[in-house]
């Protein structure tokens, strides 16, 4: 619930103007939110703060999350603009409002975590198999 509230605070903290860049930023934010990636990003932030021994109170957590998330969005805008138009993002957001889109959004973080574990295991197996070809 706390992650959901933090995500909502982040989304509503965006100050959108009529400029095309700000509109794209807002669409990208909505797209990432619709995909369920904010939860993944928040989990990453929680893991990093824990690993570094950083303790944030609720206000600091909101401020920090807003700061790093807006920084991430700014970094991602040029990447996404190369591949998706504003209309593409709008269509994708609409997709994530459908039952299958909601399911994809809910399951993607879980699948990503499980896939990472499977990929690490595969990488170790690959390394072992490649060793027989090393001279």
Secondary structure as GFF3:
##gff-version 3
##sequence-region A 1 135
A	DSSP	alpha_helix	2	13	.	.	.	ID=ss1
A	DSSP	alpha_helix	20	35	.	.	.	ID=ss2
A	DSSP	alpha_helix	37	51	.	.	.	ID=ss3
A	DSSP	alpha_helix	58	83	.	.	.	ID=ss4
A	DSSP	alpha_helix	86	95	.	.	.	ID=ss5
A	DSSP	alpha_helix	99	131	.	.	.	ID=ss6
###
